């Protein structure tokens, strides 16, 4: 009887060891591939945030906010809600960034820009944390205008996380006003063509 | 035994209900109430109709504006991602939209449909416009058996300068439901306010009558009514007949005082009930008759011919005749 128990215990330990080792196996994709995917998902998040700001109803705004939470946290996230998922839901941006930051910090990672990359990775993580907080705060708002304020924060943090203007719509702000008054140079105006009020 | 004998005498009386107050109102007051109520209802109906229509219009307009901006924001995404390399991003953004109020999303670029995502609720989608779209168009429409929606077409400003458009259908169900709920709430609230106003008017009218009577009963310090030989001192609550005091109970005093308001006018029993028995919704003609009898008796105790000062007008009511000392009034002997 005791032998049977020992065997069962051994089997459980083996199963747990294999389970714990499994994610490590899945992490073996190249950094470049991971970065490209992360950037694409961040751009998608920026696009959703920029559209969500114009949500016709508070229900739409909440759905978009939940989509952003899902996008940021991924399917294993604490706040992931299946009802708001789309067919594009994959690994979260934040867990991906954590994996990348870990790799950057690893002594085996060699690059002449290593210091900058590590610092930039930390910044991205902080901006993503802020964006997640703002998205969760959007979900708590009951009035459309209040929700939109929070969604603008999400957009701002995601844009900061991306750092440079990307192929995603921009939310009109000062640049739009400058263009309306003709203050910007013609070559600069071309750069603003993606503004929704363009 | 009459109705009143069945009323328990020693039970505490609850405050009169609105129905009881209404029952005790005079005909003229009821007529006034009917007019006021009709006016209140008409004003409410007109106000509600205007208010609801305006609210609905504003709500609809705001929803249309927001939906158009929503479609424009997506078009801005589409213009950035219409490049075949970015097609998956555009597809993803379109699907994100479809989880919410968007019923369908179409992106047409250079004559080719790049994206055509559709909610299953939309059974039949109208064919897309064939001409090049140069301005934003918004149309309110409904599919057979499906939801009402806004069909928004936004020109596509793509990176390569090719013509195209983005077409988004936004479900109007939420705005329709919100408008209907608001209408029901406002109409319900309006009717409740009307009912309260009408109740208030009833109380005001009843209160006005009570105040008038109280004021009349109190009277100014020098208020004295003289009707022939009869003198009523409202300040002292005294009645004198040819200078002699007539002892009356408060009800008897109130009856005589009421008749003395307009000598020679016939007061109906109903009017006298309203005037004298303000605190009793169950008083009727029998009370008036009995009270008149007792007043006549008290007057006759002072001056026997004065019994005829209150004349019964059969079928109509009672009136107080003017008799001066030494005057001849044939009615006084015949009453």
Interface residues (C-beta under 8 A of the other chain):
Chain A: X40 X43 X44 X47 X48 X50 X51 X53 X54 X55 X56 X57 X59 X60 X63 X64 X67 X84 X86 X87 X88 X167 X168 X169 X170 X193 X194 X195 X196 X197 X198
Chain B: X63 X66 X67 X69 X70 X72 X73 X74 X75 X76 X77 X79 X80 X81 X86 X89 X91 X92 X93 X95 X96 X97 X98 X99 X100 X101 X157 X170 X174 X175
